[in-house]
Each structure stands twice: as C-alpha cells, then as structure tokens.
Amino acid sequence: MEKERTFVMIKPDAVQRGLIGKIISRFERKGIKLVAMKFVSVSKELAEKHYGIHKGKPFFEPTVKYITSSPVVAMILEGNNAIEMVRGMMGKTDPQKAAMGTMRGDFGQFIGRNIVHGSDGPEAAEFEINLWFKPEEISNYTRIDEEWLTE
C-alpha cells in the first residue's frame, strides 16, 4: 500500500475549546505522521479559495465568516490510506450523526461547528495542500516507528 498525504484543519471551535492537543494526539497514536503544521489566522481570500467549490450555496458566506473568526491549525498528515483513515477518525460531517469514538462524535454538537476538516479525496487533498502550504514547509522524514506500523 502506498503512502498518501491529506490536508487537515482543526477549526476555530476546536481551537477555542482547547482541543488541538487531543486531536493531534489521536492522529499520532493511530500512527499517522505529521509532515507539516501551522497555526494561522485565515484571511477571507484564503477561506474563499478553500471553500470555493461551495460558492453560491447558502452556507458559503457563514462558513467563510466562521473560518476567519479565530485561528485554525492547518496540517498535512501522511500514511497508508491516510485520506480514508483520517476521514473515518473524524466521523460524519454532522456531529449528531457521528459515532462516539470519532472526533466529531466525541467533541462536536452541531454541523456548523464540527471541530475538524479533512480532504475528501486525492484531488481535494492535492488542491488543499498546495493552497495552504509551500513545498519547503513540508517535511520528508521517517519516523522510528514506521517499520512497526505496516506489514
């Protein structure tokens, strides 16, 4: 199985509630490698580019306002089947429908404040990674536990 990278954003509600460490810890304990991370106040321009696919939909403007309301943590995670694994760990978009044990199921209450974003596929991951990070901000390294995580 080939390693892949995905983009993850810890959203303003999780930042404000002090959940950054808990969220990152879950990814690390699963064996997913963090290869880039930054704490950033999101500009309106960046938010509109990130959510551009939703432009014209009723939730577009409120989402842009929300994402720019407080800092976020932007990350690139790497691992075997990382996109699907990360999305499974996050849980369904609507926290009220997300299973307990998932991040949204454990920490979220409402769809408009659902803790975390993760790329929904390879194309989205590539777009979001390139939007949020420069190549020189991404680390290529081997963690000492990698050989014990995969067959």
N, C-alpha and C positions, 0 to 999 in steps of 0.2 A: 504494500500500500504506500502510495506516495504522500509525502507531507504537503500540506497546503496551508495557506495563510488566510486569516479572516480579520475583518475590522470589527472592533467592539467599542462602544461608547457607554460609559457609566454616566447616566443622565443627571440633570440638575436635582431631581428629587432625591436620588440616592446620595449625591454629594452632600446636600443639605442635611440629610438624615445620618451622616457619618457611616455609610455602608461601603465606602471604597475598599477598605481592607478586607472586609468579609467577601466581597465579590471577587476581588483578585485572588484571594486565598482559595476560593473554590476552584478556579481555573488551575492554579498551581498544584493543588492537591490531586487534581484529576490527571496531571502530567502534561498539561498543555503549556507550551513555552511562550513566555512573553518576549517579543523581539523588538517592540517599540512602545513607548508610552509618553504621554504629555498631559499636563493639567492645563486647560486652556479656557479662556473666556471666548465664546463663539461669536463671531461677527454676524450681522444679519446676512451679509453676502455669502459667507460660508454656509450658514444654515439653509439659505435658499438654494444653493447649489446641491447640498447634501439631500435635501428633500424635494429637489426639482421635479422628480417623476410625479409628485403629488400636486404640482401647481394647478390651481383652478378648482381643486377639491375643497369642500367646506372646512376641513381640518388643517389645511396648509398654513394659513396665517397664524392660527392659535399655536400650532406646533413650532413654527419659527420663533414666535414670541417666547414660548416656553424654553426652547433650547438655548436662547440667547439671554435668559433671565438669571443665570447663575453659571459658574464654571462647570465643565464636564471633564472627564478623564477619557482621552482617546487612546486606544491601544491597538496593536497588531498582535494577534496570537497565532501560533504555529503548532501544527501537529498532524497526525494521521487523521484524515476525515474531519479536520478542525471545524469547518463550517457547520456540518450537521451536528457534530458533538456539542459545539457551543450553543447552537440553537436549542438543542434538547435540554441542556443545562439551564438555559434562560426560561424555558416554558412558553406556553401560549402567550400571544401578544396581550390578551385580556387577562390580567391577573386573577380575576374572579373565576376564570375557566382554567387557569394554570394549575397543574398538580402541585401538591405540597411536596417539598423537596427540591423544587425548581426555584430559581432566584425570584421570579415574578410571583410564584405561588407562595413563597415564604415571606417576601418583603413588600409586595405590591398590593394595592387595593382597587385601583381604577385604571382603565386603559390609557387615559391621558397622562398618567403618572406611573409608567410601568418599568421604572428602575434602570433598564439597560437596553441597548440596541446592538444587534449583531447582523452582519451581512447575510442576506437570504440566499445567496448562491455565488458561484465563482465570478460571474460578471460584475455583480454588485460589490463583491469583495475587492476586486481589482480597481473598480472606479473609486470606492471609498478610501482604500489605502492610498491611492495616488492623489486624491483630493486632500487628505489630511496630513500626509507625511511626504517628506523629500527622501529620495533613496539613501542619502547619507545619515538619515535619522533612524534607519532600520539596522539592527544588529544581526549579524550572522555568526552564530556560535553553537557549540554543542554543550548541552548540559550533561553533567556527570551521571545523571540517572536515565538518560535516554536509552541506553542499551538494555536497561531492565524493564522498560515500559512496552517494548514491542517485540514481536517474535521475529 
